[in-house]
Amino acid sequence: MSADKRGVLTAGALAIALFAAPLNAQVVGDWSGSLQAGGAEFYLVLHVTEAEGGLAATLDSPDQGAYGIVASSAVYASDTLTVGFAAIGGQYVGSLSAEGNLVGTWTQSGQTFPLEFSRSEGTSEANRPQEPTEPYPYAAEDVVFANAEAGINLAGTLTLPGGSGPHPAAVLISGSGPQDRNEEVFRHRPFLVLADHLTRQGIAVLRYDDRGVGESGGSFATATSADFATDAAAAIRYLQDRPEIHPGRIGLIGHSEGGVIAPLLASESDDVAYVVMIAGPGVRGDSLLMMQGEAINRAAGATEQQIATNRDLQRQLFAAVSSHAPGSELEAEIRQLFDESASGMTSAQVDGQVAFLTSPWVRWFLAHDPARVLERLTIPTLAVTGTKDLQVPAEANLSAIEAALTVAGNPDFTVVPLVGLNHLLQTAESGLITEYGRIEETIAPIALQTIADWIAERFLGP
């Protein structure tokens, strides 16, 4: 469950509707501003361009990793710019001030917020000082390997330390949502940074595009975490055939949902030498999502009544998903629950929630209890979670992981709360998702060191 990009803004695209407008030159260009909404702040960049017959526009929300949200309408008339974004149910209305700024409001989901834009250079480049640049002090090879069980090929990058080896190795497993081999999110590439650090320490790393993403085949939308585990198994088999890799020292490093997949595969396969869970859940899926919603809402400034209302809606939705087979009856109940909640969501947003809640992934995840899997895990295991993680709260999940591994009689496990880090293992202030893109650090050095040292202590050397 890597960073959820849904919220005040949700990326989407519709055909641009063009309307003629006089004096368009006054508003054509790039504009930037900050939206204060629900206790959070979002940096926005609005791009307005001339188009045949009128104006066109797109919107970037770098803090949420959303770029190029296409306007469904853009009109400048009577000194007022009106830009609609039907795909996300949003609209901006602003007028030029004497200072040359656009002063107006953003409206979405029945709520209106003040929003002022000023002229900008239109750049949204991010500073990511930890990202490595070539030439690397190790070999990096693009590879393709087969998941015969699923009938698909997966594409990735294998980084190999200097020397003939055989080297210990790690397979990186991404969090939820379609992820590329670098697990790129909010203009961060955590797996690129992690792979670079581990390879410099003498540990080979294989990272790959999720099925249906990038250069990998297959369908992401119809897969569950159990399906993704077969992809990771295929990655291990590929490494076992590489002469540079020690076949008995191949482990799994899973982030968020990857922290569910890694133990699941390891509990069923003798080919896994170790497991590292980064922000991995220890509690059942439905409980985790309710815990997550409460933590995020509270940190964003929601009232206790709002938190309780949201928790009650989640409980009813999850109960419906658990008690109904997929089909029209379940969809109807979900729609009714949203209608009764007076959430203010648009019909398109409700459609998106229905599709999400009836997906195979959600149905599997809600019912999965990772503790039952961890109770069977006896290989070396490391679990690290940031104390400011709001998506997989540290205290409850690390306690559950520790309890389950104790039940398993696991002779070598380590549970580490990393103070002040968020779900991406960045040094954070609030832990809110809206911080992820603003923080320049991709992974805190203490997190990189903790993971690398733990693996090296057990698997580097003779």
Residue pairs with C-beta under 8 A, 6 or more apart in sequence:
1 175
1 176
1 177
1 256
1 257
1 281
1 292
1 391
1 392
2 174
2 175
2 176
2 177
2 179
2 183
2 185
2 255
2 256
2 257
2 423
2 424
3 65
3 175
3 185
3 186
3 391
3 423
3 424
3 433
3 436
4 177
4 391
4 433
5 11
5 64
5 65
5 66
5 185
5 433
7 40
7 64
7 433
7 434
8 35
8 37
8 38
8 40
8 42
8 64
8 108
8 109
9 42
9 44
9 59
9 61
9 64
9 66
9 69
9 88
9 90
9 108
10 66
10 87
10 88
10 349
10 352
11 66
11 67
11 68
11 69
11 87
11 88
12 69
12 70
12 85
12 87
12 88
13 68
13 69
13 70
13 87
14 70
14 72
14 86
14 87
15 70
15 72
16 51
16 56
16 70
16 71
16 72
16 74
17 72
17 73
18 51
18 52
18 53
18 54
18 55
18 56
18 74
19 53
19 54
19 55
19 73
19 74
19 75
20 53
20 54
21 54
21 55
21 75
21 76
21 77
22 76
22 77
23 76
24 50
24 54
24 55
24 76
25 50
26 76
26 96
27 48
27 55
27 76
27 81
27 96
27 102
28 48
28 49
28 50
28 55
29 48
29 119
29 122
30 45
30 46
30 47
30 48
30 119
30 120
30 121
30 122
31 45
31 46
31 47
31 48
31 102
31 117
31 118
31 119
31 120
32 43
32 44
32 45
32 46
32 117
32 118
32 120
33 43
33 44
33 46
33 102
33 115
33 116
33 117
33 118
34 41
34 42
34 43
34 44
35 41
35 42
35 44
35 106
35 113
35 115
36 113
36 114
37 106
37 111
37 113
38 300
38 301
38 302
39 299
39 300
39 301
39 302
40 300
40 301
40 432
40 434
41 63
41 434
42 61
42 63
42 64
42 434
43 61
43 62
43 63
43 438
44 59
44 60
44 61
44 115
44 117
45 59
45 60
45 62
45 120
45 122
45 124
46 57
46 58
46 59
46 60
46 83
46 92
46 102
46 117
47 57
47 58
47 59
47 60
47 122
48 55
48 56
48 57
48 74
48 81
48 83
49 55
49 56
49 57
50 56
54 74
54 75
55 74
55 75
55 76
56 71
56 74
57 70
57 71
57 74
57 83
58 68
58 69
58 70
58 71
59 66
59 68
59 69
59 71
59 83
59 85
60 66
60 67
60 68
60 69
60 124
61 67
61 69
62 124
62 126
62 186
62 187
62 437
63 186
63 434
63 435
63 436
63 437
63 438
64 186
64 433
64 434
64 437
65 185
65 186
65 187
65 436
65 437
67 124
69 85
69 87
69 88
70 85
70 87
71 83
71 84
71 85
72 84
72 85
72 86
72 87
73 82
73 83
73 84
73 86
74 81
74 82
74 83
74 84
75 81
75 82
75 83
76 82
79 95
79 96
80 93
80 94
80 95
80 104
81 92
81 93
81 94
81 95
81 96
81 102
81 104
82 91
82 92
82 93
83 91
83 92
83 93
84 90
84 91
85 91
85 92
86 348
87 348
88 108
89 108
89 109
89 345
89 346
89 348
89 349
90 106
90 107
90 108
91 106
91 107
91 108
92 104
92 105
92 106
92 107
92 115
93 104
93 105
93 107
94 102
94 103
94 104
94 105
94 115
94 116
94 117
95 102
95 103
95 104
96 102
96 103
97 103
100 118
100 119
101 116
101 117
101 118
101 119
102 116
102 117
102 118
103 116
104 114
104 115
104 116
105 112
105 113
105 114
105 115
106 112
106 113
106 114
106 115
107 113
109 343
109 344
109 345
109 346
109 349
110 344
111 344
126 187
126 437
126 440
127 440
128 187
128 188
128 189
128 440
128 442
129 440
129 441
130 193
130 441
130 442
130 443
131 189
131 192
131 193
131 442
132 192
132 193
132 196
136 159
136 196
136 199
137 162
137 200
138 159
138 160
138 161
138 162
138 199
138 200
139 159
139 160
139 162
140 157
140 158
140 159
140 160
141 157
141 158
141 159
141 160
142 155
142 156
142 157
143 155
143 156
143 157
143 158
143 206
143 238
144 153
144 154
144 155
144 156
144 215
145 153
145 154
145 156
145 208
145 234
145 235
145 237
145 238
146 152
146 153
146 154
146 234
146 238
147 153
147 154
147 211
147 218
147 230
147 231
147 233
147 234
148 234
149 230
149 233
149 234
150 211
150 218
150 227
150 230
150 231
150 234
152 211
152 216
152 217
152 218
153 216
153 217
154 208
154 209
154 211
154 216
154 217
154 218
154 231
154 234
154 235
155 181
155 208
155 209
155 214
155 215
155 216
156 181
156 206
156 207
156 208
156 209
156 216
156 235
157 181
157 195
157 206
157 207
157 208
158 204
158 205
158 206
158 239
158 242
159 195
159 196
159 199
159 204
159 205
160 167
160 199
160 204
160 244
161 167
161 199
161 200
161 201
161 202
161 203
161 204
164 244
165 204
165 243
165 244
165 245
165 246
166 243
166 244
166 245
166 246
166 247
166 249
167 202
167 203
167 204
167 244
167 245
167 246
167 249
168 202
168 203
168 204
168 246
168 249
168 250
168 251
168 273
168 455
168 459
168 460
169 203
169 204
169 205
169 206
169 239
169 245
169 246
169 249
169 250
169 251
170 198
170 203
170 204
170 205
170 206
170 250
170 251
170 252
170 253
170 276
170 455
171 205
171 206
171 207
171 232
171 235
171 236
171 239
171 250
171 251
171 252
171 253
172 183
172 191
172 194
172 195
172 205
172 206
172 207
172 208
172 253
172 254
172 255
172 258
173 228
173 232
173 252
173 253
173 254
173 255
173 258
173 261
173 262
174 183
174 191
174 210
174 255
174 256
174 257
174 258
175 183
175 255
175 256
175 257
175 258
175 279
176 256
176 257
176 361
178 210
178 212
178 213
178 220
179 185
179 209
179 210
179 213
180 209
180 210
180 213
180 214
181 191
181 207
181 208
181 209
181 214
182 189
182 190
182 191
182 192
182 207
183 189
183 190
183 191
183 207
183 255
185 424
185 436
186 436
186 437
187 437
188 424
188 436
188 437
188 442
189 442
190 255
190 424
190 425
190 442
190 443
191 207
191 255
192 207
193 442
193 443
193 448
194 205
194 253
194 443
194 448
194 451
195 205
195 207
197 443
197 448
197 452
198 205
198 451
198 452
198 455
199 205
201 452
201 455
201 456
201 460
202 456
202 460
203 452
203 455
203 456
203 459
203 460
204 239
204 244
204 245
206 235
206 238
206 239
208 216
208 231
208 235
209 215
209 216
210 216
210 220
210 228
210 231
211 217
211 218
211 219
211 220
211 223
211 227
211 228
211 231
212 218
212 219
212 220
212 221
212 223
213 220
221 359
222 360
223 360
223 361
224 360
224 361
224 363
224 364
224 365
225 257
225 260
225 261
225 264
225 361
225 364
225 365
225 368
226 264
226 364
228 257
228 261
229 261
229 264
229 265
229 268
232 252
232 261
232 262
232 265
233 265
233 269
233 271
236 250
236 252
236 269
236 271
236 272
237 271
239 245
239 247
239 250
240 247
240 250
240 271
246 459
248 273
249 273
249 459
250 271
250 272
250 273
251 272
251 273
251 274
251 275
251 276
251 380
251 455
251 459
252 261
252 262
252 265
252 266
252 272
252 274
252 275
252 276
253 262
253 275
253 276
253 278
253 451
254 260
254 261
254 262
254 263
254 275
254 276
254 277
254 278
254 280
255 278
255 279
255 280
256 278
256 279
256 280
256 281
256 391
256 392
256 423
257 365
258 278
258 280
259 277
259 278
259 279
259 280
259 281
259 370
259 383
259 392
260 280
260 281
260 365
260 368
260 370
262 272
262 275
262 276
262 277
262 280
263 275
263 277
263 280
263 370
263 373
263 374
263 377
263 381
264 370
264 373
265 272
266 272
266 275
266 377
266 379
267 373
267 374
267 376
267 377
272 379
273 379
273 380
273 459
274 379
274 380
274 381
274 382
274 455
274 458
274 459
275 377
275 379
275 380
275 381
275 382
276 381
276 382
276 383
276 384
276 451
276 454
276 455
277 381
277 382
277 383
277 384
277 401
278 384
278 385
278 425
278 447
278 451
279 384
279 385
279 386
279 389
279 391
279 392
279 423
279 425
280 370
280 383
280 385
280 392
280 397
280 401
281 288
281 370
281 392
281 397
282 370
282 371
282 374
282 383
282 396
282 397
282 398
282 399
282 400
282 401
282 402
282 403
282 404
283 291
283 369
283 370
283 371
283 396
283 397
283 400
284 366
284 367
284 368
284 369
284 370
284 371
285 365
285 366
285 367
285 368
285 369
286 318
286 322
286 366
286 367
288 392
288 397
289 314
289 318
289 366
290 311
290 314
290 315
290 318
291 393
291 396
292 390
292 391
292 392
292 393
293 310
293 311
293 314
294 307
294 310
294 311
295 390
295 391
295 393
296 390
296 391
296 432
296 433
297 306
297 307
297 310
298 307
299 390
299 430
299 431
299 432
300 432
302 310
309 341
313 337
313 338
313 341
313 343
316 337
317 334
317 337
317 357
318 366
320 330
320 333
320 334
320 337
321 330
321 334
321 357
321 358
321 362
321 363
321 366
322 366
322 367
324 330
324 333
326 358
326 363
330 358
331 354
331 358
334 353
334 354
334 357
334 358
335 350
335 354
338 345
338 350
338 353
345 353
356 362
370 400
370 401
370 404
371 400
371 401
371 403
371 404
372 404
373 404
374 381
374 401
374 404
374 405
374 408
375 404
375 405
375 407
375 408
376 408
377 404
377 405
377 408
377 410
378 408
378 409
378 410
378 411
379 410
379 412
380 412
380 413
380 458
381 405
381 410
381 412
381 413
381 414
382 413
382 414
382 416
382 450
382 451
382 454
382 455
383 398
383 401
383 402
383 413
383 414
383 415
383 416
384 416
384 417
384 418
384 425
384 447
384 450
384 451
385 392
385 394
385 397
385 398
385 416
385 417
385 418
386 394
386 417
386 418
386 419
386 420
386 421
386 422
386 423
386 425
386 426
386 428
386 431
386 447
387 394
387 395
387 417
387 418
387 419
387 420
387 421
388 420
388 421
388 422
388 428
388 429
388 430
388 431
389 421
389 422
389 423
389 431
390 422
390 423
390 431
390 432
390 433
391 423
391 433
392 423
394 417
395 417
398 415
398 417
401 415
402 413
402 415
405 413
405 415
412 458
414 454
416 450
418 425
418 444
418 446
418 447
418 450
420 427
420 428
421 427
421 428
421 444
421 446
421 447
422 428
422 431
422 435
422 436
423 431
423 433
423 436
424 436
424 442
424 443
425 443
425 444
425 447
426 435
426 436
426 439
426 441
426 442
426 443
426 444
427 439
427 441
427 444
428 435
428 439
429 435
